[in-house]
Amino acid sequence: MPKINNLEIIASYLFLFPGVSASEIRRVLYCWHFSEIDDNFNEKLTYTTYFDKSHYPKGYVGKLWSSPKRSKWILTFDGLKKIRPEILERLKFINSCVSKKNISYFNKVQSTEEVLYET
């Protein structure tokens, strides 16, 4: 399989879960590359260039995805061209770990810590 780039990951995730926040997408990108969220992840600094039109006016906002409602992101027509069907299942799994509306990664960590300290 050819290398998957961040634009394809974001577009595919937005295809599966339209209306998610940029923070959630940044957590997904981090988990894609590092398997889990650790102390090196900073939600306010990591992968922000993909969603920042003010500092990166020639970036991807408005071209590949847009935010018609505050903090809710959707694909544009050009963004649909970046979807990679072969990664959709993996993204569904990652979503189950990072989405705040589902059992989040953070809850899993807390449960794991509780189990570790009980023994």
DSSP file (Angstrom, degrees, kcal/mol; ACC not computed):
  #  RESIDUE AA STRUCTURE BP1 BP2  ACC     N-H-->O    O-->H-N    N-H-->O    O-->H-N    TCO  KAPPA ALPHA  PHI   PSI    X-CA   Y-CA   Z-CA
    1    1 A M              0   0    0      0, 0.0     3,-0.1     0, 0.0     0, 0.0   0.000 360.0 360.0 360.0 133.9    0.0    0.0    0.0
    2    2 A P        -     0   0    0      0, 0.0     0, 0.0     0, 0.0     0, 0.0  -0.256 360.0 -80.2 -63.2 156.8    1.4    3.5   -0.9
    3    3 A K        -     0   0    0      1,-0.1     2,-0.5     0, 0.0     0, 0.0  -0.307  43.8-133.3 -59.8 137.6    2.2    5.8    2.0
    4    4 A I        -     0   0    0     -3,-0.1     2,-0.2     4,-0.0    -1,-0.1  -0.810  20.5-150.9 -93.6 130.6   -0.9    7.5    3.5
    5    5 A N     >  -     0   0    0     -2,-0.5     4,-1.9     1,-0.1     3,-0.4  -0.586  27.0-106.2-100.3 167.5   -0.5   11.2    4.1
    6    6 A N  H  > S+     0   0    0      1,-0.2     4,-2.8     2,-0.2     5,-0.2   0.825 117.6  58.0 -61.4 -34.3   -2.1   13.4    6.7
    7    7 A L  H  > S+     0   0    0      1,-0.2     4,-2.6     2,-0.2    -1,-0.2   0.906 107.9  47.0 -63.1 -40.1   -4.5   15.0    4.1
    8    8 A E  H  > S+     0   0    0     -3,-0.4     4,-2.4     2,-0.2    76,-0.5   0.866 111.7  50.9 -68.8 -36.8   -5.8   11.6    3.2
    9    9 A I  H  X S+     0   0    0     -4,-1.9     4,-2.4     2,-0.2    -2,-0.2   0.949 113.1  45.1 -64.2 -48.5   -6.2   10.7    6.8
   10   10 A I  H  X S+     0   0    0     -4,-2.8     4,-2.7     2,-0.2     5,-0.2   0.939 114.7  47.6 -61.7 -48.1   -8.1   13.9    7.6
   11   11 A A  H  X S+     0   0    0     -4,-2.6     4,-1.9     1,-0.2    -1,-0.2   0.911 113.4  47.8 -61.4 -42.8  -10.3   13.6    4.5
   12   12 A S  H  X S+     0   0    0     -4,-2.4     4,-1.9    70,-0.3    -1,-0.2   0.893 112.4  49.2 -66.2 -39.2  -11.2   10.0    5.2
   13   13 A Y  H  X S+     0   0    0     -4,-2.4     4,-3.0     1,-0.2    -2,-0.2   0.917 111.1  49.1 -66.6 -43.0  -12.0   10.7    8.8
   14   14 A L  H  < S+     0   0    0     -4,-2.7    61,-0.2     1,-0.2    -1,-0.2   0.831 107.9  55.6 -66.0 -30.7  -14.2   13.6    7.9
   15   15 A F  H  < S+     0   0    0     -4,-1.9    -1,-0.2    -5,-0.2    -2,-0.2   0.923 115.2  38.2 -64.0 -43.9  -15.9   11.3    5.3
   16   16 A L  H  < S+     0   0    0     -4,-1.9    -2,-0.2     1,-0.2    -1,-0.2   0.876 132.6  24.7 -72.8 -38.7  -16.7    8.8    8.1
   17   17 A F  S >< S-     0   0    0     -4,-3.0     3,-1.1    -5,-0.2    -1,-0.2  -0.576  77.0-172.4-131.5  67.7  -17.5   11.4   10.8
   18   18 A P  T 3  S+     0   0    0      0, 0.0    56,-0.2     0, 0.0    -3,-0.1  -0.328  71.1  32.9 -62.9 143.6  -18.6   14.7    9.3
   19   19 A G  T 3  S+     0   0    0     54,-3.2    55,-0.2     1,-0.3    -5,-0.1   0.522  82.4 141.5  91.4   6.3  -19.0   17.5   11.8
   20   20 A V  B <   -A   73   0A   0     -3,-1.1    53,-2.2    53,-0.5    -1,-0.3  -0.325  54.0-101.2 -76.8 165.0  -16.2   16.4   14.2
   21   21 A S     >  -     0   0    0     51,-0.2     4,-1.8     1,-0.1     5,-0.1  -0.438  20.8-119.6 -83.2 158.9  -14.0   19.0   15.9
   22   22 A A  H  > S+     0   0    0      1,-0.2     4,-2.4     2,-0.2     5,-0.2   0.849 114.4  60.0 -63.7 -34.1  -10.5   19.8   14.8
   23   23 A S  H  > S+     0   0    0      1,-0.2     4,-2.0     2,-0.2    -1,-0.2   0.912 104.5  48.5 -60.8 -42.7   -9.3   18.7   18.2
   24   24 A E  H  > S+     0   0    0      1,-0.2     4,-2.2     2,-0.2    -1,-0.2   0.914 110.7  50.5 -64.3 -41.7  -10.7   15.2   17.6
   25   25 A I  H  X S+     0   0    0     -4,-1.8     4,-2.6     1,-0.2    -2,-0.2   0.887 108.3  52.6 -64.4 -38.1   -9.0   15.0   14.2
   26   26 A R  H  X S+     0   0    0     -4,-2.4     4,-2.2     2,-0.2    -1,-0.2   0.890 108.5  50.4 -64.9 -38.1   -5.7   16.1   15.7
   27   27 A R  H  X S+     0   0    0     -4,-2.0     4,-2.5     2,-0.2    -2,-0.2   0.900 109.9  51.5 -63.8 -39.7   -6.0   13.2   18.2
   28   28 A V  H  X S+     0   0    0     -4,-2.2     4,-2.6     2,-0.2    -2,-0.2   0.933 109.1  49.5 -62.2 -47.1   -6.7   10.8   15.4
   29   29 A L  H  X S+     0   0    0     -4,-2.6     4,-1.9     1,-0.2    -1,-0.2   0.917 111.6  49.0 -58.6 -43.6   -3.7   12.0   13.4
   30   30 A Y  H  X S+     0   0    0     -4,-2.2     4,-2.7     1,-0.2     6,-0.3   0.923 112.5  47.3 -64.0 -43.6   -1.5   11.5   16.5
   31   31 A C  H  X S+     0   0    0     -4,-2.5     4,-2.0     1,-0.2    -1,-0.2   0.864 107.7  57.4 -66.0 -34.7   -2.9    8.0   17.2
   32   32 A W  H  < S+     0   0    0     -4,-2.6    -1,-0.2     1,-0.2    -2,-0.2   0.927 117.9  32.3 -59.2 -44.3   -2.4    7.1   13.5
   33   33 A H  H  < S+     0   0    0     -4,-1.9    -2,-0.2    -5,-0.2    -1,-0.2   0.793 134.4  25.3 -85.9 -29.8    1.3    7.9   13.7
   34   34 A F  H  < S-     0   0    0     -4,-2.7     2,-0.7    -5,-0.2    -3,-0.2   0.339  91.8-128.4-122.5   6.1    2.1    7.0   17.3
   35   35 A S  S  < S+     0   0    0     -4,-2.0     2,-0.3    -5,-0.2    -4,-0.2   0.063  83.5  29.2  71.0 -25.8   -0.6    4.4   18.2
   36   36 A E  S    S-     0   0    0     -2,-0.7     2,-0.5    -6,-0.3    -2,-0.0  -0.986  86.2 -99.6-155.3 162.4   -1.6    6.2   21.4
   37   37 A I        +     0   0    0     -2,-0.3     2,-0.2     2,-0.0   -10,-0.0  -0.765  50.5 167.0 -87.5 127.0   -1.8    9.6   22.9
   38   38 A D    >   -     0   0    0     -2,-0.5     3,-1.6     0, 0.0    -4,-0.0  -0.555  53.7 -72.8-127.1-168.8    1.1   10.3   25.2
   39   39 A D  T 3  S+     0   0    0      1,-0.3    -2,-0.0    -2,-0.2     0, 0.0   0.666 122.2  65.8 -66.4 -16.7    2.7   13.2   27.0
   40   40 A N  T 3  S+     0   0    0      2,-0.0     2,-0.4     0, 0.0    -1,-0.3   0.631  80.7  96.5 -79.6 -13.2    4.2   14.6   23.8
   41   41 A F    <   -     0   0    0     -3,-1.6     2,-0.5     4,-0.0     3,-0.1  -0.657  51.3-176.1 -82.3 127.9    0.7   15.3   22.4
   42   42 A N    >>  -     0   0    0     -2,-0.4     4,-3.1     1,-0.1     3,-1.5  -0.958  15.4-156.1-124.2 110.5   -0.5   18.9   22.9
   43   43 A E  T 34 S+     0   0    0     -2,-0.5    -1,-0.1     1,-0.3   -17,-0.1   0.740  93.6  48.6 -60.7 -24.8   -4.0   19.4   21.7
   44   44 A K  T 34 S+     0   0    0      1,-0.1    -1,-0.3    -3,-0.1    -3,-0.0   0.594 124.7  26.4 -91.2 -11.0   -3.5   23.1   21.1
   45   45 A L  T X4 S+     0   0    0     -3,-1.5     3,-0.9     2,-0.0     2,-0.4   0.659  93.1  96.5-122.1 -26.1   -0.2   22.8   19.2
   46   46 A T  T 3< S-     0   0    0     -4,-3.1   -16,-0.1     1,-0.2    -5,-0.0  -0.572 105.3 -15.5 -80.5 125.4   -0.1   19.4   17.4
   47   47 A Y  T >  S+     0   0    0     -2,-0.4     3,-0.8     1,-0.1    -1,-0.2   0.751  87.0 140.3  59.3  29.8   -1.2   19.4   13.8
   48   48 A T  G X   +     0   0    0     -3,-0.9     3,-2.0     1,-0.2     4,-0.4   0.759  52.3  75.9 -74.6 -23.7   -2.9   22.8   14.0
   49   49 A T  G >  S+     0   0    0      1,-0.3     3,-0.6    -4,-0.2    11,-0.4   0.761  84.7  65.4 -62.1 -23.3   -1.7   24.0   10.6
   50   50 A Y  G <  S+     0   0    0     -3,-0.8    -1,-0.3     1,-0.2    -2,-0.1   0.677 113.7  30.3 -71.8 -15.4   -4.4   21.8    8.9
   51   51 A F  G <  S+     0   0    0     -3,-2.0     2,-0.7    -4,-0.2    -1,-0.2   0.216  94.2  99.1-127.7  13.4   -7.2   23.9   10.4
   52   52 A D    <>  +     0   0    0     -3,-0.6     4,-1.0    -4,-0.4     7,-0.2  -0.854  33.2 167.4-112.5 100.0   -5.7   27.4   10.8
   53   53 A K  T  4 S+     0   0    0     -2,-0.7    -1,-0.2     2,-0.2     6,-0.1   0.792  73.4  62.0 -80.3 -28.5   -6.8   29.8    8.0
   54   54 A S  T  4 S+     0   0    0      1,-0.2    -1,-0.2     2,-0.1    -2,-0.1   0.892 116.1  29.0 -68.7 -38.7   -5.5   32.9    9.7
   55   55 A H  T  4 S+     0   0    0      1,-0.2    -1,-0.2     2,-0.1    -2,-0.2   0.680 131.6  37.4 -92.4 -19.5   -1.9   31.9    9.8
   56   56 A Y    ><  +     0   0    0     -4,-1.0     3,-2.2     1,-0.1     5,-0.3  -0.584  63.8 165.6-131.0  69.6   -2.0   29.7    6.7
   57   57 A P  T 3  S+     0   0    0      0, 0.0    -1,-0.1     0, 0.0    -4,-0.1   0.737  80.7  50.6 -63.1 -22.0   -4.3   31.4    4.2
   58   58 A K  T 3  S+     0   0    0     -3,-0.1    -5,-0.1     2,-0.0    -2,-0.0   0.197  96.6 102.3 -96.6  17.1   -3.0   29.2    1.4
   59   59 A G  S <  S-     0   0    0     -3,-2.2    -9,-0.1    -7,-0.2    -6,-0.1   0.419  91.3 -76.0 -79.8-143.9   -3.6   26.1    3.4
   60   60 A Y  S >>>S+     0   0    0    -11,-0.4     4,-2.8     3,-0.1     3,-1.5   0.642  87.7 108.7-101.6 -19.1   -6.4   23.5    3.3
   61   61 A V  B 345S+b   65   0B   0     -5,-0.3     5,-0.2     1,-0.3   -10,-0.1  -0.442  94.6  10.5 -65.0 127.9   -9.3   25.3    5.0
   62   62 A G  T 345S+     0   0    0      3,-3.8    -1,-0.3    -2,-0.2     4,-0.1   0.126 127.3  63.2  88.8 -20.9  -11.9   26.1    2.4
   63   63 A K  T <45S+     0   0    0     -3,-1.5    15,-0.4     2,-0.3    16,-0.4   0.860 122.9   6.4 -98.1 -53.1  -10.1   24.0   -0.2
   64   64 A L  T  <5S+     0   0    0     -4,-2.8    12,-2.2     1,-0.3     2,-0.3   0.739 136.8   4.0-103.7 -29.8  -10.3   20.4    1.3
   65   65 A W  E   < -bC  61  75B   0     -5,-1.3    -3,-3.8    10,-0.3    -1,-0.3  -0.976  62.1-165.1-150.0 161.1  -12.5   21.0    4.3
   66   66 A S  E     - C   0  74B   0      8,-2.5     8,-2.6    -2,-0.3     3,-0.1  -0.933  21.3-131.8-144.5 167.7  -14.5   23.8    5.9
   67   67 A S  E     +     0   0B   0     -2,-0.3     6,-0.2     6,-0.2     4,-0.1  -0.777  25.1 169.9-124.4  85.0  -16.2   24.7    9.1
   68   68 A P  E    S+     0   0B   0      0, 0.0     2,-0.4     0, 0.0    -1,-0.1   0.796  77.7  38.2 -68.5 -26.1  -19.7   26.0    8.4
   69   69 A K  E >  S- C   0  72B   0      3,-0.7     3,-2.5    -3,-0.1   -50,-0.0  -0.957 112.3 -83.8-120.6 144.4  -20.5   25.9   12.1
   70   70 A R  T 3  S-     0   0    0     -2,-0.4     3,-0.1     1,-0.3   -49,-0.0  -0.184 111.4  -3.8 -49.6 124.6  -18.0   26.8   14.8
   71   71 A S  T 3  S+     0   0    0      1,-0.2     2,-0.5    -4,-0.1    -1,-0.3   0.587 105.9 112.4  67.8  13.6  -15.7   23.7   15.5
   72   72 A K  E <   -C   69   0B   0     -3,-2.5    -3,-0.7   -51,-0.1     2,-0.4  -0.971  50.9-161.8-118.4 119.4  -17.6   21.4   13.1
   73   73 A W  E     +A   20   0B   0    -53,-2.2   -54,-3.2    -2,-0.5   -53,-0.5  -0.810  12.5 173.5-109.1 141.4  -15.7   20.3   10.1
   74   74 A I  E     -C   66   0B   0     -8,-2.6    -8,-2.5    -2,-0.4     2,-0.2  -0.929  33.1-100.6-136.2 161.4  -16.9   18.9    6.8
   75   75 A L  E     -C   65   0B   0     -2,-0.3   -10,-0.3   -10,-0.2     2,-0.2  -0.497  26.9-143.0 -79.5 149.9  -15.3   17.9    3.5
   76   76 A T     >  -     0   0    0    -12,-2.2     4,-1.5    -2,-0.2   -13,-0.1  -0.478  38.8 -92.6 -94.7 177.9  -15.5   20.1    0.4
   77   77 A F  H  > S+     0   0    0      1,-0.2     4,-0.6     2,-0.2     3,-0.4   0.923 129.8  48.2 -58.8 -44.5  -15.8   18.6   -3.1
   78   78 A D  H >4 S+     0   0    0    -15,-0.4     3,-0.8     1,-0.2     4,-0.3   0.836 105.5  59.5 -66.2 -31.5  -12.0   18.7   -3.5
   79   79 A G  H >4 S+     0   0    0    -16,-0.4     3,-1.7     1,-0.2     4,-0.3   0.838  94.0  64.8 -64.6 -32.5  -11.6   17.0   -0.1
   80   80 A L  H >< S+     0   0    0     -4,-1.5     3,-1.1    -3,-0.4    -1,-0.2   0.805  92.9  63.0 -59.6 -28.7  -13.7   14.1   -1.3
   81   81 A K  T << S+     0   0    0     -3,-0.8    -1,-0.3    -4,-0.6    -2,-0.2   0.663  96.7  58.8 -70.8 -15.7  -10.9   13.3   -3.8
   82   82 A K  T <  S+     0   0    0     -3,-1.7   -70,-0.3    -4,-0.3    -1,-0.2   0.500  75.9 120.4 -92.0  -5.0   -8.5   12.7   -1.0
   83   83 A I    <   -     0   0    0     -3,-1.1   -74,-0.1    -4,-0.3   -75,-0.1  -0.367  47.9-158.6 -65.3 136.2  -10.5    9.8    0.7
   84   84 A R    >   -     0   0    0    -76,-0.5     3,-2.0     1,-0.1     4,-0.3  -0.910   3.0-164.6-116.4 100.8   -8.7    6.5    0.9
   85   85 A P  G >  S+     0   0    0      0, 0.0     3,-1.3     0, 0.0     4,-0.4   0.789  83.4  67.2 -56.4 -30.0  -11.2    3.7    1.3
   86   86 A E  G 3  S+     0   0    0      1,-0.2     4,-0.2     2,-0.1     3,-0.1   0.614 101.4  47.4 -70.5 -10.3   -8.5    1.2    2.4
   87   87 A I  G <> S+     0   0    0     -3,-2.0     4,-2.1     1,-0.1    -1,-0.2   0.435  82.4  95.7-107.2   0.7   -8.0    3.1    5.7
   88   88 A L  H <> S+     0   0    0     -3,-1.3     4,-2.0    -4,-0.3     5,-0.1   0.882  83.2  50.8 -62.0 -40.7  -11.6    3.5    6.7
   89   89 A E  H  > S+     0   0    0     -4,-0.4     4,-1.9     1,-0.2    -1,-0.2   0.917 110.4  49.2 -64.8 -42.2  -11.7    0.5    9.0
   90   90 A R  H  > S+     0   0    0     -4,-0.2     4,-2.5     1,-0.2    -1,-0.2   0.895 110.0  52.1 -63.3 -38.3   -8.6    1.6   10.9
   91   91 A L  H  X S+     0   0    0     -4,-2.1     4,-2.5     2,-0.2    -1,-0.2   0.859 105.3  55.0 -66.9 -34.8  -10.0    5.0   11.3
   92   92 A K  H  X S+     0   0    0     -4,-2.0     4,-1.5     2,-0.2    -1,-0.2   0.912 110.0  47.2 -62.5 -41.1  -13.2    3.6   12.8
   93   93 A F  H  X S+     0   0    0     -4,-1.9     4,-0.7     2,-0.2     3,-0.3   0.936 111.6  49.2 -65.2 -46.2  -11.1    1.8   15.3
   94   94 A I  H >X S+     0   0    0     -4,-2.5     4,-1.8     1,-0.2     3,-1.3   0.896 106.6  58.0 -60.7 -39.0   -9.1    4.9   16.1
   95   95 A N  H 3X S+     0   0    0     -4,-2.5     4,-2.4     1,-0.3    -1,-0.2   0.885  99.4  57.7 -57.5 -39.5  -12.4    6.8   16.5
   96   96 A S  H 3< S+     0   0    0     -4,-1.5    -1,-0.3    -3,-0.3    -2,-0.2   0.727 112.1  43.0 -65.5 -18.9  -13.5    4.4   19.2
   97   97 A C  H << S+     0   0    0     -3,-1.3     8,-1.6    -4,-0.7    -2,-0.2   0.758 125.2  27.4 -95.0 -28.9  -10.3    5.3   21.1
   98   98 A V  H  < S+     0   0    0     -4,-1.8     2,-0.2     6,-0.3    -3,-0.2   0.652  87.0 106.0-112.5 -18.2  -10.2    9.1   20.7
   99   99 A S    ><  -     0   0    0     -4,-2.4     3,-0.6    -5,-0.3   -79,-0.0  -0.467  56.0-151.1 -71.7 130.5  -13.8   10.3   20.2
  100  100 A K  T 3  S+     0   0    0     -2,-0.2     4,-0.2     1,-0.2    -1,-0.2   0.729  97.0  59.6 -71.4 -20.9  -15.2   12.1   23.3
  101  101 A K  T 3  S+     0   0    0      2,-0.1    -1,-0.2    -3,-0.0     2,-0.1   0.712 110.4  45.5 -80.7 -18.3  -18.7   11.0   22.3
  102  102 A N  S <  S-     0   0    0     -3,-0.6     2,-0.7    -7,-0.2    -6,-0.1  -0.369 123.4 -56.6-102.6-172.0  -17.6    7.3   22.5
  103  103 A I  S    S-     0   0    0     -2,-0.1    -4,-0.2    -7,-0.1    -2,-0.1  -0.608  74.4-139.1 -66.1 113.7  -15.6    5.6   25.2
  104  104 A S     >  -     0   0    0     -2,-0.7     4,-1.9    -4,-0.2    -6,-0.3  -0.302  15.8-116.6 -83.0 162.4  -12.6    7.9   25.0
  105  105 A Y  H  > S+     0   0    0     -8,-1.6     4,-2.3     1,-0.2     5,-0.2   0.878 116.6  57.9 -56.9 -39.0   -8.9    7.1   25.1
  106  106 A F  H  > S+     0   0    0      1,-0.2     4,-1.9     2,-0.2    -1,-0.2   0.873 104.7  49.0 -66.2 -36.6   -8.7    9.1   28.3
  107  107 A N  H  > S+     0   0    0     -3,-0.2     4,-2.4     2,-0.2    -1,-0.2   0.880 109.7  53.0 -67.3 -37.4  -11.3    7.0   30.0
  108  108 A K  H  X S+     0   0    0     -4,-1.9     4,-2.5     2,-0.2    -2,-0.2   0.898 108.1  50.3 -64.5 -39.5   -9.4    3.8   28.9
  109  109 A V  H  X S+     0   0    0     -4,-2.3     4,-2.6     2,-0.2    -1,-0.2   0.926 110.2  49.7 -63.9 -44.0   -6.2    5.2   30.4
  110  110 A Q  H  X S+     0   0    0     -4,-1.9     4,-2.3     1,-0.2    -2,-0.2   0.921 111.9  48.3 -61.5 -43.6   -8.0    6.0   33.7
  111  111 A S  H  X S+     0   0    0     -4,-2.4     4,-2.1     1,-0.2    -1,-0.2   0.903 111.4  50.5 -63.6 -40.6   -9.5    2.4   33.8
  112  112 A T  H  X S+     0   0    0     -4,-2.5     4,-2.4     1,-0.2    -2,-0.2   0.910 110.0  49.8 -63.7 -42.5   -6.1    0.9   33.0
  113  113 A E  H  X S+     0   0    0     -4,-2.6     4,-2.3     1,-0.2    -1,-0.2   0.897 108.6  53.2 -63.7 -39.7   -4.4    2.9   35.8
  114  114 A E  H  X S+     0   0    0     -4,-2.3     4,-1.4     1,-0.2    -1,-0.2   0.915 110.5  47.2 -61.4 -42.0   -7.1    1.8   38.3
  115  115 A V  H  X S+     0   0    0     -4,-2.1     4,-1.0     1,-0.2    -2,-0.2   0.907 111.5  51.1 -65.8 -41.2   -6.5   -1.8   37.4
  116  116 A L  H  < S+     0   0    0     -4,-2.4     3,-0.3     1,-0.2    -2,-0.2   0.892 112.8  44.8 -63.9 -39.2   -2.7   -1.3   37.7
  117  117 A Y  H  < S+     0   0    0     -4,-2.3    -1,-0.2     1,-0.2    -2,-0.2   0.697 104.5  62.9 -81.6 -18.1   -3.0    0.3   41.2
  118  118 A E  H  <        0   0    0     -4,-1.4    -1,-0.2     1,-0.2    -2,-0.2   0.782 360.0 360.0 -74.6 -26.4   -5.5   -2.3   42.5
  119  119 A T     <        0   0    0     -4,-1.0    -1,-0.2    -3,-0.3    -2,-0.2   0.467 360.0 360.0 -84.5 360.0   -3.0   -5.2   42.1
